[in-house]
């Protein structure tokens, strides 16, 4: 999917990638709050074919070639390509970050990710709902309340065991500071002490992503860098 801010080595890094836009402050904001509000939606849109290609680049070709591909429209994501292997690939925008992330409204961010079948069934719905609400004009506070209500009413399915996603696109742009960061895998778990995985400890290859972390979604997201981009080229990790 998903597609998404990463906490690593003291940097808050979004797991969302830019395909063709340069990074940097917009609208003349200060460094502490460079993106205080949503930019015109056109700045977050992409050419349909370019978005399909970027979404596919999230995972190795053996996975993404048979995956369902979603693209963003003015009202939410729609299916552009029907797949047959249970994986779903899409390109997240910055509003899938943690709600207090300073890049939440950064229009440059793009996050190509491919959800495996358990994540497609139980994590992707969160991405779809949040995007739908954001594009309908709801504020952050309203989206948080809608999410709480949807969870309480079981309109969002519970997290399935084994949910994960690929974020291995060399065209990703994670935020204005981290750039393309590293190819990595994302693992979705129930809420528990992140030290259980040894995340963010010296020498450990596991990082905690604060994308959800119970605020309000009851999910933790862990990232594990891998040595190659989805196209097979070596990456420095």
N, C-alpha and C positions, 0 to 999 in steps of 0.2 A: 501497500500500500502502500510504511506507513508507513511517515511517514509518519520531522518529527524532531526538541532541543536536547542536546547531549551534555551530560556533566562529566568532564574529563580533564584531569590535570588543572583543576581550578577554572576551566573555561566552560561557559554555558554554550553548548553547541546544538543547534537545531539539526535534526535529521531530515532536513528538506533541502532540495538542490535547485540551483538556478541553471537554466539551459543556455540562455543567450544574453542575459542582462548583466551589466556590470554592478558590482556591489558598492555600497557606500551610503552615507546619510542622505536622506531625501527631505524635501519640504523645509530645509533650513532648521531642523530640530537640533537640540543640544545633544551632547554625547550620552547623557544619562537617560534620555527618553527620545531616541531618534525617530521613533515611529509611534506617535501618540494616538493615531486614529487610522482607520482603514483608508487606503488610497483608492482611487477609482478602479473598479473591478477590471477594466481593460488591462491594467498593468500586471494583473495576475493571470491573464488568459494566455493561451498558446495556440499556435497553428495546430490543427487536429492531428495531422500526420507527424509533426514534430513531437507532440505530446505522446502519441502511441510509441514512437521510437524511444523516447526518453523513459517511458514506463517500462518497456521491454528491457532496457539496459540495466535495470536494477538487479537482475539475476542472470546467471549463465544461460546461454541460448538454449541449452537442453531443457531448461525449465520454462523460460519465458516464451518460447516459440509456441507452446500449446496452452498458454495461460489466457484467461479472460483479461481483456484490457479495458480499463475505464478512462474516460476523459472528462474534464471539467466543462460544464456549461454554465450559463448565467444563473441557473436554479439548483445546480448540484451535479453530481457525477452521473454519467450514463455509460452504458456498455457500448464500446466502439468495436470490439472484436470478441466473439464468443469463443471461449477456450474449452478444453476437454480434460484437463488434468487436475482440476480443483484449485489451482493457484490463481490468484487475482493480482494483477499489477496495476499501479496507478501512480500519480504524481501528487504528493501532498503539497499544500501551500502552508504558509507560516502560521495560519490560525490553528494548526494542529499542534502547536507548541503548548507548553504549560501556560496557563492563563496569565501568570505574572512575568512571563518572559518578555524582555524589552523588544524582542524582534517579532512579537506576535502579529503585528500588522505590516511587517516588512514585505513589500510586494515583489521583491526580487527572488525570494526563496522558492526553491522547487525541491521536492523530496521524492525521487523515484524509489518505489519499494514494491516488492512482490510478497504478498501474504501466502503462507502455506494454507492448506485446506482448513485446519482448525482455526487459524487466525482469520481467514476469510469469512468464516461463519460467526466468529465471536468478537473480533477486534475491529475488522473493517466496518461493521455497522456503526461503531462509535464515530469513525471518521466520516461516514456518510451523513449521519445525523447532524454532527457539529457543522459540517460544511453547509448542509441545507439550512440550518438555523442562521448561520453567519450571513449567507447570501440573501436570506429573507429580511435582513436588516436588524436582527436582534443584537443587543449589546453583549459584552462579555458576561456581565452579571445575569442577564436574562438567559444566556446559553448555559451557564452554570446551573441555574434553577431548573431549566428544562431537562438537563442531564440528570439531575437528582430525581426529578419526577419520573423520567423514563426508566431509570434504574429501579425505583421503588415500585413502579407499575409493571416491571419485567418486560418493558418494550425493547430493551437492549438485552440480548442473550448473555448468560453468564460466560465467563472466560473458559475456554476449553483447554484441557491439558495438551501440551505439545505445541501450543501456538507460537509461531515465530515468523520472521520475515527477512528477506534479503535486501540489503542496501549496498550494492556493489557497483553502482554506476560511477564511472570516472568523470561523468558530466555533472555529478551532484555538486551543489554549492550549499554548504551547511549553515553558515551565517556569515555576517560581514567580517568576522575575525578568523574563523576556522577554515574558510574556503571550502575545498573539496574534502577536507579531512581524510578519512581512511575508508576503504571498503570494509563493511562489517555486517554481522548478523545481529538481529534483534530478537530477544526472547521475552515473552510476556508471561508473567507469573502473578499469583495472588499477592496481596500485601504481606510482606514479612521483612524481618531485619535484613537489609542488603548485605550486611557483613556475612550472612550465611553463605553468600557466594564469594566472599572476599573482595567485593567490588571496590575499586578506587584505592586499593592498598598498594604500597610500593612493589613494582614488579608484576602485579597481577594484570592479566590481559582482559579483565572484565570491568566495565564501566556502568555506572547507574545513569540512566536517562530519566530526568524528572518530568517527562511528558505528562504522565497521569499521576501516579504516586498517591492516589486517594483524594485527589483534589479536582473533581469529586469521584472520578472513576477508580474502582477498587483494584487497580492493576499496577504492578511494577514492570518497568522495562529495563532490561539489561542488554548491553552491547558488547560484542566480542569482535575485535578487528580480525580480518583475514589477510592473507598475503598477496592476493591477486584481485584485480578488478574483474568485472564480469566478462570482459573481452579476453581474459587470460593474461593480460600484461601484469608484470610484477608491480606491487605497490610498496612504498616504504611505510612500515608500521612501527 
